[in-house]
């Protein structure tokens, strides 16, 4: 009876938006969420309207707070490959759809279900020749020019914050990453969209709780 009542309540919600699941919202979900939110994935499925509709208000809150899709890296610090974060337009579309009654739309416009696979594994052409591990209490100065390819956290507790910065000899500062409210379930290496050249003499600094460290994947040229 409770489920029937909920279904009836949804059926009578006024529709005040032209955005629909079949035309706009499914495409965002398929692109940004399907790798985890699928049958057999890391989270419950959102691949159909019937799957997603009961979660509409929760989805709105998660995307407004930028908790979903899970990524961890604070926006605007640096560009990374395979970043699943929603664009402002995508967030606005989801919010407008939910607040407008979350209509389904005509099934003729529904795109094909995406191929179901897990999140992509980052790879980099020309594998890094080494790694540099920098702890929160370490003083690390590069002895030669280095190309930074990726950065990953190590031994960082859930809910912790980490900032990794490179202080170059000319006084400039490159912020490599800022992780906030970290979750180990999201563990990954963050591959830079463009390798970062760090000249000899650059100091690497990690601001993190005790035992936290950053691992830089690098090549030397």
N, CA, C and O of each residue as an XYZ file, in Angstrom:
884
protein
N       0.830     -1.199      0.000
C       0.000      0.000      0.000
C       0.870      1.257      0.000
O       0.554      2.247     -0.660
N       1.988      1.198      0.765
C       2.871      2.354      0.796
C       3.455      2.640     -0.563
O       3.538      3.798     -0.971
N       3.870      1.581     -1.288
C       4.434      1.768     -2.621
C       3.386      2.303     -3.581
O       3.683      3.154     -4.419
N       2.152      1.803     -3.461
C       1.080      2.285     -4.324
C       0.796      3.752     -4.053
O       0.555      4.532     -4.975
N       0.828      4.122     -2.768
C       0.593      5.526     -2.423
C       1.671      6.423     -2.976
O       1.385      7.513     -3.473
N       2.932      5.965     -2.892
C       4.038      6.766     -3.426
C       3.909      6.919     -4.924
O       4.144      7.998     -5.467
N       3.527      5.823     -5.605
C       3.366      5.887     -7.053
C       2.253      6.836     -7.438
O       2.373      7.595     -8.400
N       1.164      6.791     -6.679
C       0.046      7.688     -6.968
C       0.431      9.141     -6.760
O       0.034     10.015     -7.531
N       1.218      9.398     -5.697
C       1.658     10.776     -5.437
C       2.512     11.286     -6.577
O       2.372     12.434     -6.999
N       3.416     10.418     -7.087
C       4.274     10.845     -8.199
C       3.442     11.117     -9.452
O       3.726     12.038    -10.218
N       2.400     10.287     -9.646
C       1.584     10.450    -10.850
C       0.858     11.777    -10.873
O       0.518     12.285    -11.941
N       0.614     12.350     -9.685
C      -0.129     13.601     -9.621
C       0.761     14.823     -9.424
O       0.250     15.932     -9.263
N       2.080     14.644     -9.432
C       2.973     15.792     -9.338
C       2.854     16.624    -10.610
O       2.908     16.076    -11.711
N       2.694     17.934    -10.474
C       2.566     18.769    -11.672
C       3.859     18.793    -12.475
O       4.946     18.850    -11.900
N       3.753     18.749    -13.784
C       4.905     18.813    -14.677
C       5.066     20.248    -15.137
O       4.187     20.794    -15.803
N       6.192     20.863    -14.783
C       6.420     22.277    -15.099
C       7.712     22.477    -15.886
O       8.228     23.593    -15.953
N       8.239     21.409    -16.480
C       9.469     21.518    -17.256
C       9.317     20.796    -18.583
O       8.545     19.846    -18.710
N      10.069     21.266    -19.566
C      10.083     20.590    -20.866
C      11.209     19.557    -20.940
O      11.289     18.788    -21.898
N      12.068     19.542    -19.937
C      13.145     18.558    -19.887
C      12.553     17.198    -19.533
O      11.690     17.104    -18.661
N      13.011     16.152    -20.202
C      12.502     14.809    -19.938
C      13.647     13.818    -19.780
O      14.783     14.076    -20.177
N      13.312     12.685    -19.190
C      14.289     11.613    -19.049
C      14.770     11.118    -20.410
O      15.971     10.962    -20.629
N      13.842     10.876    -21.309
C      14.211     10.246    -22.581
C      15.057     11.149    -23.464
O      15.902     10.657    -24.212
N      14.848     12.459    -23.394
C      15.570     13.349    -24.302
C      16.847     13.924    -23.719
O      17.870     13.951    -24.404
N      16.823     14.383    -22.478
C      18.001     15.060    -21.929
C      18.669     14.307    -20.778
O      19.879     14.078    -20.802
N      17.885     13.925    -19.777
C      18.479     13.449    -18.527
C      19.148     12.092    -18.683
O      20.218     11.868    -18.117
N      18.542     11.181    -19.439
C      19.154      9.866    -19.622
C      20.539      9.995    -20.245
O      21.440      9.227    -19.906
N      20.719     10.940    -21.137
C      22.011     11.116    -21.798
C      23.079     11.563    -20.801
O      24.231     11.139    -20.891
N      22.700     12.411    -19.859
C      23.647     12.829    -18.819
C      23.991     11.648    -17.924
O      25.160     11.411    -17.619
N      22.967     10.906    -17.503
C      23.190      9.763    -16.613
C      24.044      8.703    -17.305
O      24.962      8.156    -16.694
N      23.754      8.408    -18.564
C      24.526      7.403    -19.292
C      25.994      7.806    -19.415
O      26.886      6.962    -19.324
N      26.235      9.091    -19.620
C      27.596      9.580    -19.808
C      28.372      9.648    -18.497
O      29.543      9.275    -18.443
N      27.712     10.129    -17.435
C      28.417     10.443    -16.196
C      28.284      9.390    -15.092
O      29.142      9.303    -14.213
N      27.225      8.602    -15.135
C      26.907      7.760    -13.979
C      26.874      6.264    -14.250
O      26.990      5.463    -13.322
N      26.717      5.877    -15.522
C      26.423      4.480    -15.846
C      27.555      3.520    -15.494
O      27.296      2.341    -15.251
N      28.797      3.986    -15.461
C      29.899      3.065    -15.183
C      29.801      2.467    -13.786
O      30.288      1.361    -13.553
N      29.172      3.189    -12.847
C      28.983      2.671    -11.486
C      27.529      2.288    -11.222
O      27.256      1.243    -10.633
N      26.586      3.145    -11.662
C      25.164      2.927    -11.389
C      24.545      2.047    -12.468
O      23.883      2.532    -13.385
N      24.774      0.742    -12.338
C      24.312     -0.243    -13.307
C      24.176     -1.581    -12.605
O      24.690     -1.763    -11.501
N      23.497     -2.501    -13.230
C      23.399     -3.846    -12.687
C      24.790     -4.463    -12.599
O      25.513     -4.527    -13.593
N      25.159     -4.913    -11.406
C      26.479     -5.479    -11.210
C      27.562     -4.449    -10.983
O      28.729     -4.809    -10.831
N      27.199     -3.158    -10.957
C      28.175     -2.104    -10.743
C      28.402     -1.823     -9.272
O      27.949     -2.573     -8.407
N      29.111     -0.729     -8.994
C      29.444     -0.384     -7.619
C      28.262      0.190     -6.855
O      28.302      0.262     -5.627
N      27.205      0.603     -7.561
C      26.038      1.205     -6.910
C      24.770      0.759     -7.626
O      24.833      0.125     -8.680
N      23.628      1.091     -7.051
C      22.343      0.698     -7.631
C      22.175      1.284     -9.034
O      22.756      2.318     -9.363
N      21.380      0.612     -9.839
C      21.219      1.009    -11.239
C      20.385      2.286    -11.377
O      19.406      2.500    -10.661
N      20.811      3.120    -12.324
C      20.044      4.306    -12.723
C      19.832      4.316    -14.236
O      19.623      5.376    -14.827
N      19.884      3.146    -14.861
C      19.878      3.084    -16.317
C      18.489      3.233    -16.939
O      18.377      3.503    -18.134
N      17.453      3.063    -16.158
C      16.100      3.223    -16.704
C      15.351      4.282    -15.923
O      15.731      4.635    -14.807
N      14.284      4.784    -16.520
C      13.449      5.776    -15.833
C      12.876      5.171    -14.558
O      12.813      5.846    -13.530
N      12.459      3.910    -14.609
C      11.895      3.250    -13.441
C      12.923      3.139    -12.324
O      12.574      3.221    -11.146
N      14.193      2.951    -12.689
C      15.263      2.905    -11.688
C      15.514      4.274    -11.077
O      15.659      4.405     -9.861
N      15.565      5.292    -11.930
C      16.013      6.617    -11.500
C      14.928      7.444    -10.817
O      15.219      8.215     -9.902
N      13.678      7.289    -11.255
C      12.615      8.183    -10.774
C      12.453      8.199     -9.254
O      12.286      9.280     -8.688
N      12.495      7.052     -8.562
C      12.350      7.108     -7.101
C      13.476      7.855     -6.391
O      13.322      8.297     -5.252
N      14.613      7.991     -7.080
C      15.772      8.649     -6.483
C      15.919     10.101     -6.934
O      16.940     10.729     -6.655
N      14.932     10.635     -7.617
C      15.076     11.945     -8.257
C      15.519     13.036     -7.280
O      16.475     13.759     -7.561
N      14.845     13.161     -6.152
C      15.185     14.236     -5.211
C      16.561     14.008     -4.581
O      17.298     14.962     -4.334
N      16.901     12.752     -4.324
C      18.229     12.458     -3.786
C      19.308     12.774     -4.813
O      20.371     13.285     -4.461
N      19.039     12.472     -6.080
C      19.985     12.794     -7.151
C      20.214     14.302     -7.211
O      21.350     14.759     -7.337
N      19.134     15.068     -7.121
C      19.259     16.537     -7.142
C      20.190     17.014     -6.025
O      21.069     17.841     -6.269
N      20.006     16.504     -4.806
C      20.832     16.946     -3.690
C      22.289     16.550     -3.878
O      23.195     17.330     -3.583
N      22.509     15.337     -4.368
C      23.882     14.857     -4.547
C      24.638     15.677     -5.586
O      25.812     15.994     -5.394
N      23.978     16.019     -6.676
C      24.688     16.777     -7.720
C      24.852     18.238     -7.318
O      25.853     18.862     -7.667
N      23.883     18.794     -6.587
C      24.031     20.177     -6.123
C      25.199     20.316     -5.153
O      25.907     21.323     -5.164
N      25.397     19.300     -4.315
C      26.503     19.321     -3.357
C      27.800     18.805     -3.972
O      28.835     18.748     -3.308
N      27.732     18.428     -5.260
C      28.883     17.887     -5.996
C      29.496     16.666     -5.307
O      30.708     16.454     -5.352
N      28.642     15.874     -4.675
C      29.105     14.609     -4.117
C      29.062     13.498     -5.153
O      29.729     12.474     -5.008
N      28.282     13.707     -6.186
C      28.163     12.731     -7.255
C      28.299     13.439     -8.601
O      27.798     14.553     -8.753
N      28.958     12.827     -9.577
C      29.717     11.579     -9.463
C      30.923     11.765     -8.530
O      31.504     12.849     -8.482
N      31.302     10.706     -7.787
C      32.422     10.838     -6.856
C      33.727     11.074     -7.605
O      34.044     10.358     -8.555
N      34.466     12.058     -7.184
C      35.720     12.402     -7.857
C      36.785     12.775     -6.849
O      37.913     12.289     -6.932
N      36.445     13.634     -5.894
C      37.381     13.951     -4.829
C      38.199     15.199     -5.049
O      38.395     15.975     -4.114
N      38.685     15.418     -6.263
C      39.535     16.583     -6.536
C      38.683     17.842     -6.641
O      37.675     17.862     -7.349
N      39.090     18.881     -5.940
C      38.375     20.147     -5.974
C      38.496     20.765     -7.364
O      39.577     20.798     -7.952
N      37.382     21.245     -7.872
C      37.343     21.804     -9.223
C      38.170     23.081     -9.320
O      38.209     23.885     -8.388
N      38.823     23.251    -10.449
C      39.533     24.489    -10.738
C      41.004     24.491    -10.365
O      41.718     25.437    -10.694
N      41.471     23.458     -9.689
C      42.889     23.408     -9.302
C      43.750     23.034    -10.501
O      44.747     23.695    -10.793
N      43.349     21.952    -11.199
C      44.073     21.485    -12.386
C      43.151     20.590    -13.206
O      42.211     20.009    -12.664
N      43.408     20.474    -14.493
C      42.587     19.633    -15.364
C      43.150     18.210    -15.377
O      44.351     18.002    -15.550
N      42.260     17.243    -15.192
C      42.659     15.834    -15.154
C      41.924     15.051    -16.235
O      40.837     15.429    -16.671
N      42.529     13.976    -16.647
C      41.895     13.103    -17.627
C      40.744     12.332    -16.992
O      40.755     12.058    -15.792
N      39.741     11.981    -17.818
C      38.624     11.130    -17.392
C      37.860     11.691    -16.202
O      37.313     10.930    -15.403
N      37.817     13.002    -16.076
C      37.062     13.638    -14.992
C      35.566     13.481    -15.280
O      35.090     13.990    -16.295
N      34.806     12.786    -14.411
C      33.388     12.566    -14.672
C      32.492     13.671    -14.142
O      31.269     13.577    -14.249
N      33.078     14.718    -13.570
C      32.278     15.750    -12.916
C      31.263     16.366    -13.867
O      31.538     16.556    -15.052
N      30.101     16.671    -13.338
C      29.048     17.303    -14.122
C      29.396     18.747    -14.430
O      29.989     19.443    -13.605
N      29.026     19.192    -15.620
C      29.187     20.602    -15.969
C      28.072     21.413    -15.314
O      27.052     20.841    -14.930
N      28.237     22.727    -15.176
C      27.151     23.551    -14.625
C      25.840     23.385    -15.390
O      24.770     23.372    -14.782
N      25.910     23.256    -16.716
C      24.686     23.085    -17.507
C      24.034     21.749    -17.195
O      22.808     21.669    -17.117
N      24.833     20.691    -17.016
C      24.276     19.380    -16.677
C      23.617     19.400    -15.300
O      22.548     18.821    -15.109
N      24.253     20.062    -14.354
C      23.661     20.179    -13.016
C      22.344     20.938    -13.088
O      21.349     20.518    -12.497
N      22.334     22.048    -13.806
C      21.111     22.847    -13.943
C      19.996     22.037    -14.598
O      18.833     22.154    -14.213
N      20.349     21.217    -15.586
C      19.343     20.410    -16.272
C      18.724     19.384    -15.323
O      17.505     19.215    -15.306
N      19.554     18.700    -14.534
C      19.040     17.704    -13.600
C      18.155     18.357    -12.551
O      17.082     17.841    -12.239
N      18.589     19.478    -12.008
C      17.805     20.169    -10.983
C      16.465     20.637    -11.547
O      15.427     20.481    -10.903
N      16.491     21.203    -12.735
C      15.256     21.688    -13.353
C      14.299     20.533    -13.649
O      13.086     20.662    -13.483
N      14.856     19.411    -14.086
C      14.027     18.231    -14.368
C      13.350     17.726    -13.100
O      12.151     17.447    -13.103
N      14.114     17.608    -12.016
C      13.545     17.117    -10.756
C      12.494     18.079    -10.229
O      11.389     17.667     -9.875
N      12.836     19.362    -10.176
C      11.910     20.342     -9.624
C      10.698     20.556    -10.516
O       9.676     21.076    -10.069
N      10.811     20.155    -11.784
C       9.685     20.278    -12.703
C       8.806     19.050    -12.775
O       7.957     18.944    -13.661
N       9.001     18.103    -11.839
C       8.152     16.919    -11.805
C       8.785     15.664    -12.347
O       8.158     14.605    -12.323
N      10.030     15.745    -12.844
C      10.785     14.575    -13.339
C      10.003     13.758    -14.361
O       9.809     12.558    -14.161
N       9.546     14.383    -15.462
C       8.768     13.624    -16.453
C       9.631     12.633    -17.230
O      10.840     12.811    -17.374
N       8.972     11.581    -17.726
C       9.675     10.551    -18.475
C       9.901     10.953    -19.926
O      11.025     10.849    -20.417
N       8.876     11.405    -20.618
C       8.989     11.760    -22.026
C       8.673     10.583    -22.929
O       8.366      9.484    -22.467
N       8.754     10.835    -24.225
C       8.426      9.837    -25.237
C       9.593      8.875    -25.426
O      10.722      9.302    -25.668
N       9.320      7.567    -25.315
C      10.366      6.560    -25.423
C      11.082      6.541    -26.758
O      12.170      5.974    -26.857
N      10.508      7.141    -27.786
C      11.155      7.151    -29.095
C      12.470      7.917    -29.074
O      13.341      7.689    -29.914
N      12.615      8.836    -28.103
C      13.826      9.652    -28.026
C      14.903      9.051    -27.120
O      15.986      9.624    -26.998
N      14.631      7.910    -26.484
C      15.579      7.330    -25.547
C      16.807      6.809    -26.295
O      16.663      6.041    -27.247
N      18.004      7.210    -25.883
C      19.220      6.713    -26.557
C      19.491      5.263    -26.202
O      18.900      4.722    -25.267
N      20.377      4.643    -26.942
C      20.753      3.264    -26.665
C      21.441      3.176    -25.309
O      22.176      4.081    -24.915
N      21.199      2.090    -24.608
C      21.855      1.869    -23.323
C      23.361      1.774    -23.546
O      23.801      1.074    -24.459
N      24.152      2.458    -22.738
C      25.606      2.438    -22.958
C      26.186      1.066    -22.666
O      25.596      0.274    -21.931
N      27.354      0.790    -23.250
C      28.056     -0.449    -22.936
C      28.410     -0.431    -21.460
O      28.869      0.585    -20.938
N      28.203     -1.533    -20.800
C      28.365     -1.584    -19.354
C      29.758     -2.050    -19.000
O      30.140     -3.188    -19.275
N      30.508     -1.160    -18.389
C      31.860     -1.486    -17.951
C      32.180     -0.624    -16.760
O      31.482      0.352    -16.486
N      33.213     -0.972    -16.062
C      33.617     -0.213    -14.891
C      34.295      1.081    -15.289
O      34.527      1.331    -16.472
N      34.619      1.916    -14.288
C      35.320      3.161    -14.578
C      36.623      2.891    -15.324
O      37.292      1.888    -15.077
N      36.970      3.774    -16.219
C      38.167      3.580    -17.023
C      39.422      3.562    -16.160
O      39.533      4.278    -15.164
N      40.362      2.721    -16.577
C      41.657      2.717    -15.935
C      42.562      3.691    -16.679
O      42.755      3.570    -17.888
N      43.109      4.645    -15.959
C      43.948      5.642    -16.597
C      45.239      5.023    -17.080
O      45.891      4.263    -16.364
N      45.591      5.354    -18.286
C      46.874      4.937    -18.830
C      47.533      6.155    -19.445
O      46.869      7.145    -19.752
N      48.822      6.078    -19.621
C      49.556      7.209    -20.182
C      50.543      6.675    -21.199
O      51.362      5.809    -20.890
N      50.461      7.196    -22.418
C      51.418      6.777    -23.443
C      52.825      7.108    -22.962
O      53.091      8.231    -22.533
N      53.723      6.134    -23.034
C      55.057      6.335    -22.506
C      55.016      6.214    -21.001
O      54.944      7.231    -20.311
N      55.060      5.012    -20.470
C      54.868      4.781    -19.045
C      55.878      5.566    -18.222
O      57.026      5.721    -18.639
N      55.467      6.065    -17.056
C      56.395      6.796    -16.201
C      57.536      5.892    -15.771
O      57.336      4.707    -15.507
N      58.724      6.454    -15.701
C      59.886      5.647    -15.359
C      60.046      5.497    -13.860
O      60.780      4.623    -13.400
N      59.372      6.333    -13.096
C      59.552      6.242    -11.649
C      58.407      6.935    -10.918
O      57.571      7.611    -11.517
N      58.402      6.742     -9.609
C      57.443      7.410     -8.739
C      58.199      8.173     -7.662
O      59.273      7.761     -7.224
N      57.623      9.279     -7.248
C      58.165     10.053     -6.139
C      57.107     10.067     -5.047
O      55.980     10.507     -5.276
N      57.463      9.591     -3.867
C      56.542      9.578     -2.730
C      56.918     10.718     -1.796
O      58.056     10.818     -1.338
N      55.929     11.586     -1.520
C      56.170     12.749     -0.672
C      55.197     12.704      0.493
O      53.985     12.789      0.292
N      55.716     12.572      1.713
C      54.883     12.574      2.905
C      54.637     13.985      3.404
O      55.271     14.940      2.954
N      53.708     14.101      4.340
C      53.352     15.431      4.848
C      54.493     16.082      5.623
O      54.513     17.303      5.778
N      55.447     15.283      6.113
C      56.570     15.844      6.867
C      57.857     15.862      6.061
O      58.916     16.195      6.594
N      57.783     15.508      4.786
C      58.999     15.403      3.967
C      59.378     16.733      3.326
O      58.534     17.594      3.077
N      60.668     16.869      3.070
C      61.188     17.985      2.284
C      61.832     17.379      1.038
O      62.914     16.796      1.117
N      61.174     17.516     -0.102
C      61.651     16.905     -1.337
C      61.940     17.996     -2.353
O      61.062     18.791     -2.687
N      63.176     18.031     -2.844
C      63.582     18.976     -3.871
C      64.063     18.198     -5.087
O      64.909     17.312     -4.966
N      63.530     18.525     -6.252
C      63.897     17.811     -7.475
C      65.325     18.171     -7.886
O      65.702     19.342     -7.915
N      66.094     17.158     -8.198
C      67.474     17.390     -8.602
C      67.611     17.609    -10.095
O      68.635     18.104    -10.566
N      66.576     17.239    -10.840
C      66.612     17.424    -12.287
C      65.204     17.746    -12.782
O      64.217     17.508    -12.086
N      65.130     18.288    -13.987
C      63.835     18.614    -14.574
C      62.998     17.346    -14.722
O      63.477     16.316    -15.196
N      61.754     17.445    -14.311
C      60.874     16.278    -14.243
C      59.522     16.600    -14.859
O      59.010     17.706    -14.693
N      58.943     15.638    -15.569
C      57.592     15.768    -16.098
C      56.642     15.009    -15.181
O      56.693     13.782    -15.104
N      55.780     15.736    -14.492
C      54.787     15.114    -13.613
C      53.600     14.664    -14.461
O      53.010     15.465    -15.186
N      53.253     13.387    -14.370
C      52.181     12.810    -15.181
C      50.899     12.594    -14.393
O      49.803     12.725    -14.938
N      51.029     12.263    -13.114
C      49.854     11.955    -12.306
C      50.200     12.102    -10.837
O      51.371     12.112    -10.455
N      49.164     12.217    -10.020
C      49.338     12.265     -8.575
C      48.254     11.401     -7.940
O      47.118     11.370     -8.412
N      48.614     10.699     -6.867
C      47.664      9.837     -6.170
C      47.905      9.942     -4.672
O      49.051     10.079     -4.243
N      46.852      9.880     -3.869
C      47.029      9.892     -2.414
C      47.431      8.521     -1.898
O      47.115      7.497     -2.505
N      48.127      8.514     -0.780
C      48.479      7.256     -0.116
C      48.270      7.422      1.391
O      48.662      8.431      1.977
N      47.650      6.421      2.001
C      47.428      6.413      3.460
C      46.659      7.639      3.923
O      46.957      8.214      4.971
N      45.672      8.032      3.136
C      44.838      9.178      3.491
C      43.512      8.654      4.035
O      42.832      7.871      3.371
N      43.150      9.080      5.229
C      41.948      8.572      5.892
C      40.689      9.154      5.264
O      40.718     10.237      4.679
N      39.595      8.431      5.392
C      38.304      8.935      4.933
C      37.992     10.266      5.614
O      38.166     10.421      6.823
N      37.530     11.218      4.811
C      37.166     12.529      5.329
C      38.314     13.512      5.417
O      38.102     14.676      5.758
N      39.535     13.068      5.115
C      40.701     13.939      5.236
C      40.843     14.862      4.022
O      40.185     14.686      2.996
N      41.721     15.843      4.177
C      42.027     16.800      3.118
C      43.519     16.741      2.808
O      44.349     16.585      3.703
N      43.841     16.867      1.530
C      45.250     16.871      1.117
C      45.459     17.903      0.020
O      44.680     17.981     -0.931
N      46.517     18.693      0.160
C      46.938     19.612     -0.895
C      48.372     19.283     -1.286
O      49.232     19.086     -0.428
N      48.620     19.226     -2.593
C      49.962     18.953     -3.101
C      50.368     20.110     -4.005
O      49.662     20.445     -4.956
N      51.516     20.717     -3.698
C      51.961     21.892     -4.446
C      53.425     21.753     -4.830
O      54.199     21.058     -4.170
N      53.784     22.426     -5.905
C      55.173     22.449     -6.378
C      55.647     23.896     -6.390
O      55.067     24.736     -7.079
N      56.700     24.191     -5.631
C      57.256     25.539     -5.541
C      58.503     25.589     -6.423
O      59.527     24.986     -6.103
N      58.404     26.311     -7.530
C      59.501     26.340     -8.488
C      60.564     27.364     -8.090
O      60.277     28.281     -7.322
N      61.790     27.218     -8.603
C      62.886     28.119     -8.216
C      62.620     29.584     -8.525
O      63.146     30.457     -7.835
N      61.809     29.879     -9.555
C      61.551     31.281     -9.909
C      60.465     31.907     -9.040
O      60.093     33.060     -9.255
N      59.948     31.155     -8.052
C      58.931     31.681     -7.149
C      57.504     31.338     -7.521
O      56.588     31.598     -6.741
N      57.290     30.759     -8.700
C      55.938     30.383     -9.101
C      55.506     29.115     -8.368
O      56.335     28.317     -7.929
N      54.196     28.948     -8.248
C      53.633     27.803     -7.532
C      52.658     27.074     -8.438
O      51.762     27.691     -9.014
N      52.826     25.780     -8.565
C      51.877     24.930     -9.288
C      51.142     24.067     -8.268
O      51.763     23.297     -7.535
N      49.822     24.199     -8.224
C      49.020     23.360     -7.345
C      48.652     22.102     -8.125
O      47.980     22.179     -9.154
N      49.087     20.956     -7.640
C      48.886     19.710     -8.358
C      47.512     19.102     -8.071
O      46.881     18.541     -8.967
N      47.056     19.210     -6.843
C      45.740     18.669     -6.505
C      45.317     19.157     -5.126
O      46.149     19.452     -4.267
N      44.022     19.232     -4.939
C      43.426     19.491     -3.623
C      42.297     18.491     -3.464
O      41.289     18.553     -4.168
N      42.478     17.567     -2.530
C      41.447     16.579     -2.220
C      40.747     17.008     -0.941
O      41.395     17.326      0.057
N      39.432     17.013     -0.976
C      38.649     17.444      0.186
C      37.582     16.395      0.491
O      36.923     15.884     -0.415
N      37.421     16.082      1.780
C      36.461     15.041      2.191
C      36.718     13.743      1.426
O      35.807     13.150      0.848
N      37.958     13.327      1.438
C      38.393     12.158      0.666
C      37.713     10.886      1.146
O      37.409     10.735      2.329
N      37.479      9.971      0.205
C      36.946      8.648      0.523
C      37.824      7.598     -0.154
O      38.080      7.678     -1.355
N      38.280      6.624      0.612
C      39.139      5.580      0.046
C      38.429      4.745     -1.003
O      39.067      4.122     -1.851
N      37.091      4.736     -0.940
C      36.340      4.008     -1.964
C      36.542      4.621     -3.345
O      36.292      3.968     -4.358
N      36.995      5.873     -3.390
C      37.213      6.562     -4.667
C      38.678      6.475     -5.113
O      39.064      7.140     -6.074
N      39.487      5.676     -4.440
C      40.930      5.673     -4.657
C      41.279      5.559     -6.141
O      40.780      4.685     -6.849
N      42.134      6.450     -6.584
C      42.556      6.459     -7.986
C      43.795      7.345     -8.118
O      44.125      8.121     -7.222
N      44.459      7.209     -9.240
C      45.494      8.170     -9.619
C      44.829      9.240    -10.480
O      43.998      8.930    -11.334
N      45.194     10.484    -10.257
C      44.663     11.601    -11.032
C      45.706     11.974    -12.089
O      46.728     12.592    -11.789
N      45.417     11.578    -13.339
C      46.342     11.835    -14.442
C      46.097     13.226    -15.001
O      44.972     13.572    -15.361
N      47.153     14.018    -15.071
C      47.018     15.369    -15.606
C      46.657     15.322    -17.083
O      47.180     14.502    -17.837
N      45.764     16.203    -17.482
C      45.399     16.254    -18.896
C      46.612     16.603    -19.734
O      46.771     16.095    -20.844
N      47.460     17.459    -19.214
C      48.733     17.798    -19.867
C      49.854     17.585    -18.859
O      49.776     18.121    -17.753
N      50.905     16.817    -19.196
C      52.032     16.641    -18.271
C      52.578     17.999    -17.827
O      52.595     18.960    -18.596
N      53.018     18.055    -16.580
C      53.484     19.305    -15.995
C      55.004     19.274    -15.855
O      55.555     18.405    -15.179
N      55.676     20.225    -16.496
C      57.132     20.303    -16.431
C      57.549     21.021    -15.151
O      57.176     22.169    -14.911
N      58.333     20.315    -14.336
C      58.838     20.880    -13.082
C      60.361     20.968    -13.175
O      61.029     19.938    -13.265
N      60.915     22.160    -13.153
C      62.364     22.301    -13.319
C      63.132     21.814    -12.100
O      62.585     21.695    -11.004
N      64.396     21.540    -12.315
C      65.277     21.168    -11.208
C      65.240     22.254    -10.145
O      65.208     23.443    -10.464
N      65.244     21.853     -8.903
C      65.174     22.812     -7.800
C      63.763     23.023     -7.280
O      63.573     23.706     -6.273
N      62.772     22.451     -7.946
C      61.387     22.573     -7.488
C      61.203     21.812     -6.176
O      61.680     20.686     -6.036
N      60.510     22.428     -5.214
C      60.212     21.792     -3.936
C      58.785     21.252     -3.970
O      57.858     21.967     -4.350
N      58.610     20.006     -3.578
C      57.301     19.378     -3.517
C      56.806     19.383     -2.078
O      57.501     18.924     -1.171
N      55.609     19.903     -1.877
C      55.064     20.056     -0.524
C      53.687     19.416     -0.460
O      52.832     19.662     -1.311
N      53.486     18.588      0.564
C      52.193     17.934      0.792
C      51.634     18.412      2.120
O      52.257     18.239      3.167
N      50.458     19.013      2.068
C      49.753     19.429      3.276
C      48.655     18.407      3.527
O      47.618     18.418      2.864
N      48.895     17.515      4.499
C      47.961     16.421      4.782
C      48.149     15.987      6.223
O      49.161     16.315      6.842
N      47.178     15.246      6.771
C      47.346     14.711      8.125
C      48.563     13.800      8.203
O      49.070     13.338      7.181
N      49.027     13.545      9.417
C      50.172     12.659      9.624
C      49.925     11.325      8.933
O      48.804     10.816      8.918
N      50.972     10.777      8.370
C      50.983      9.500      7.647
C      50.440      9.632      6.221
O      50.654      8.735      5.405
N      49.754     10.710      5.907
C      49.284     10.903      4.545
C      50.440     11.241      3.620
O      51.379     11.933      4.015
N      50.372     10.752      2.387
C      51.439     11.006      1.417
C      50.859     11.125      0.027
O      49.740     10.686     -0.238
N      51.636     11.726     -0.858
C      51.265     11.821     -2.266
C      52.277     11.046     -3.097
O      53.478     11.088     -2.830
N      51.778     10.336     -4.112
C      52.649      9.589     -5.011
C      52.580     10.233     -6.388
O      51.522     10.248     -7.016
N      53.704     10.766     -6.861
C      53.762     11.379     -8.192
C      54.321     10.379     -9.188
O      55.398      9.821     -8.978
N      53.594     10.153    -10.266
C      54.110      9.367    -11.386
C      54.817     10.334    -12.313
O      54.224     11.320    -12.753
N      56.091     10.061    -12.618
C      56.907     11.031    -13.337
C      57.757     10.376    -14.401
O      58.019      9.173    -14.372
N      58.181     11.202    -15.342
C      59.247     10.825    -16.263
C      60.250     11.966    -16.240
O      59.900     13.108    -15.944
N      61.475     11.653    -16.548
C      62.522     12.681    -16.516
C      63.040     12.887    -17.918
O      63.391     11.936    -18.617
N      63.084     14.164    -18.326
C      63.518     14.491    -19.694
C      64.576     15.561    -19.646
O      65.077     15.981    -20.690
